[in-house]
């Protein structure tokens, strides 16, 4: 039986489902986590492992990982972060050949001064780079990763039922305007929230009765101060972090993702599941997520006026909004549901096992 060790930062709702799917496919899987303990959780009767690997220089952590690899004797090790991948490569030195899969969820250039990046991307020790979008895959191709080393599918799967629970108290659920525009993002310049605020000003100047709700952390109050400068502070509600966010999201007439840089924003998947029309910038993996305009409005980043026009099209055209809702739900079921994603994990591991056997026969 094929054995797989899956190392992730934290436990996900999807993991128990994935463990079951792997077992049904004849794959023995052990899950390990590096952030947060796992007592009391069982995946098919097997308790997950807690690993403490804090940095590339954490010798004790790498030794404990090496011990775990020798104990489990996996054919494949799946790594959810660059640190976990680096530690696995080092821990497996001198051991029998193991296929290593590295999940790459962000669009980042290679750091030529990083020993970790050199080991992961240039040593040939990683068998497959698991990417969540074509945009991430394209970035990998630019640093010399071959197509045969790339697998493209979401890193985690979702359940439609998980978006039915959750509650929030207070006035954030009660709208005070005809239209409610929302965003879900912790404040950082790269999230482009200032462009959303400016777009809201344009809409108000055009006579639209709107309010803007931003769900996320903004410790320094940057969004509020910018709203003061452009004169729309009375139309802005900053809720702070809310987990899960979808009880508030379901009050949105439109979700806006005004980012200047992104990979595969989870909030768009959540909007699809909740049937909320999306307006987003044409960056990273977003166009791919939105079916290149079939499931939402796409605008160039940093253009507040274009953003305002796209939002207005969604708010003022019920037919267009309904189309985006339907297309988003279709994409959610086709690409992001747990069963679909789990099947792709099984196919990836089976492919690697077959390649390993074919290579062994040559010798």
N, C-alpha and C positions, 0 to 999 in steps of 0.2 A: 504493500500500500504506500502511495506517495505521502510524504510528510511535509507540511508547510509550517513555518514559524512566521507569524504576522506580528510585527512590532509597530505600535501606534503610540502617539503621545497620550491620548486619553480614550477611555471607553466611549463608544458611540452606540446609539440605539440600533444601528444597522448590524453591529457585530454579531449579536446572537443569531440573527437571521442568516447572516453569511456563514457562521459556523455550521448551522443546520444544513444549508445548501451544499457546503463542501463535504460534509459527512455523507449526505445522500449521493454525492458523486464519487464516493470512494476515496476521498482525500482526508487524511488525518491532519487536523489543524490545531495548533497551540497559539493562543493570543497572549501577547505580552505588552505591557504599558509602562511608559517611563515617567508619566506625570499623574500622580494620584493612585492610591491603593485600590485593590479590587476585591477585598474580602466580601464574601456573601454572594458573589456572582458565579453562576455556573453556566458554561456553554456545553450542552450535550453531556452533562455530568462532569465536565473538566473545569477546574477553577483556573482562571487566567493568572498569569505570572506578573509580578511587579518587578520592574528593573529600574535601577537608579543610575542613569548615565547622564551626567550633568554638563559635560563639555568634552572636547577632543582630548583634553589632558586628564580626564577622569580615569586613571589607570584601574582603580578598584572596580569602577562600573564596567569597563571593557573586559576585565578579567571575569566578572560575574556573567557577562554575556557570552564569553568564550566557554565558560562552564556550562551554561544553558544549551549552547549549540552542541556540545559534546554529549550532553545528557539526552537531548531530543533527537539528535542526528538527522536534521531536516535535509530534504532534497532542495528545498527552496526557502529563502528568507525574504520576506516582503518588508520593506522599510518605509515608514510613513514620513520621515523627515531626513534632511541632509545629515544631521548629527547621528541619527540611528544608522544611516547607510555607512557613514565613515566608520563608526564603531564596529559595525558588522564586518566590513572589509578587513579591519585590523584584527578583530577577534578570530576571524576564520583563517588567518595566515598559518600555513603548515598543516591545515586540516584537509580532508578530502574535498574535491571540487564541489562547490555549492552554487546553485543559481541564485543570484541576487536581483531583486526587483526594487527599484526606487521610485516612489511616488513623487512626481514633480507637479505641484499645483500652482506655481507662480511663474510669471515671465520675468526672468532675471538673466543678466549677462554673466558670463564666466569671469570669476575673479582670479586673475592669473597669479596673484600673490597669496592665494589661499591653498594650503596643503590639502584641505578637505576637498575643495573643488577639483584640484588636479587628480586626486585619488579616485573621486567619483566619476568624473567625466573623461579622464584621459588614460586611466590605467587599464581599461578593458575588463575590470572586475565586475561591473554591473551588466547583467545580461539583458535586462529590459528596463526602459524608462516608461513608467505608467503616467500618461499625461491626461489632464481633464479636458483639454480642448486642442484644436488644431493650432491655435495661437501659441500655446506652450510648446507643442511639438515643433513648430516652425523655429522657435527660439533655440531649441535643442539642435535642430539641423544646422543652424548657423555656427555651432561650436563643434561640428563634426560627428554628431550622433546619426547613425544610419537609420533608414526607415525600418529595417528588420529588427532594430533594437527598440522600437517605439510601439506602445499600445495606447490607444486613445479611447477612454470611456470615463465616466464620473468616478471619483474616488469613493463616494458613499451613496447609498440608496436611501430613498424616503418612502414613507407610508402615507397614503392619503388620510388615514385615520388620525395621524399625529397632529394634523392641522385642525382637528375638531375640538381639541381641549385647550385649556389655558384661559385665564381670566385677568382682568385688570380693573382696578377701581379708580374712581375720580372722573374729572371732567374730560379726560382725553378721549373718552368714547363718545362724548356729546359734541356734535359739530355746531359751530356758530355762524356758518356761511353756507352758501348754496353748494359750493364745490370744496372738496378736501383733497389737497395734494400732499403726498407723504414721501419721506425718505427714511431709510434705516441704515445708519452709518455712524460710527464713532468719529468725532471730528479729527480730520487731518487734511492738510492742504490738498493732497492728491484726491480726496473724495469730492472736491468741486462743489461743496455745499453753498459757497458764496454765489456761484452761478445760478443755483436754484433760487436763492433769495432774490437775486436781480431779475430773474425770469418772472418771479411772482410780482415784482413791482411793475413790469411791463404789462402783465395780465390785469392788474388792478387799474392801471392807467387806461386800459381798453374797456373798462367798465365791468369786468368779470368779478363776481362776488366769490372770493376764494379765501381759504386759510391754508397755511403750511404747517404740517406736523413732522417733526424730526425726532426719530427714536434713536437714541444712542448717547454716548458719553461726550460731553464737551466741558471739561473741567475748568477751562479758562473763560468760558462764555463767549467764545469768538463769534459764533453764529449770531447770538443776540446782539452783540456790538455792531456787527455788519448790518443787521436788520435795522438797528437804530439809525445808522448812517444813511441808508437808502429810504428810510421812512415807512417801514412796514412792520415795526415791532409789534403792533397790536394785532397783526394777522399771523403771528408766529407762535407755535406751541412747541417747546423743547421738553420732551418727557423724561430725558435721561435714559439709562439702559432699562430695557424691559425684556424679560425672558419668560416664555417665548414671546416674540414680537407680534405674532399674527393676529391676536385679538384686536390690537390697534390697527394693524395693516388692513383688516377687513372693513375698516371704516373709510379707507382711502378710495377715492374715485379714480386715482391714478398714482402708481408708484413711479418715482423719478430716481434714476441712478445717474447723477451728473459727473461721474468720476473722470479724472484726467488720465488715469492708468488703472487697469484692472486685469484680472485673469478670468475667473469664472465666479461672479458674485452669487453667493448662496441665496441672497435675498430675491433674486430673480426667479430662482427655482421655487421659493416660498410663494412668490406672487403668482406663479403659474398654478400651484396647487390651490391657492385661495381664490383663483379667478379674478385677479386684479390686473387691469391693463397696465403696460409698462412703457415708459419713455426713458431711453438710456443713450449714453454716448457710444460712438463707434470706436471703441478701444478694446484691445485684448481679445478675449473670447466672447465678448458680449454680442457682436453681430451673429456669430455662430449660434449662440443660445437663442437669439430672437429670430432664427430662420432667415437672417439677412433682411429683416423688415416684415416678414410674414406674421410674426407674433408680437410685434410692438414697434414703436416709433424709434428710429435711430437718427441721432444728430451728431455733428462734429463736436468734439470736446472744447470747452472754453468759450462757447458761443451762446450767451444768455438769450439773445433775441430768437435764435433758432430753437432753443429749448422751449421758450415761451410759446412759439407757434406750434410746436409739436404737442405740447400739453393742451393747448386750446383745441387742436384737431381732435384729440381723444375726448375731451370734456364736452365738446359741442356736437359730436357726431356719434350718437348711440349705436349706430350700425357698425362703425369702425371699432368702437370699444368692445362691442359684443364679439366681433371677429377676433380681436386680440385675446379676449378671454377664452374663447373656444380653442384657438390655436395653441395658446399657452398650456391649457389643460391636456391637449393632445400630445404636445411635446413632453410634458411631465410624465404621462403614462408610457410613452414610447421610449424615453431616454433615462429618466431619473427614478422610476419606481424601483423598490428594493429588489423585486424578482428579476427585473431586467439587468440591473447592475451585478447582482450575485452570479447570474449566468455568465457574464463576461469575465468575472474573476475565475470561475471554474474553467472556462475556455482558455484563459491565459495560462493557468497553472498546468493544464493538460498539455498545452502546446510546448511549454518548457520541459515537461517530463518526456514528451516524445522526442524533442530535440536532443535531450540528454542521452536517451537510449540509442538514437541514431548515431550520435557521436561516439558512444562507447563501442558500437558494433564495428566502427572503422578501425579499432585497435584490438 
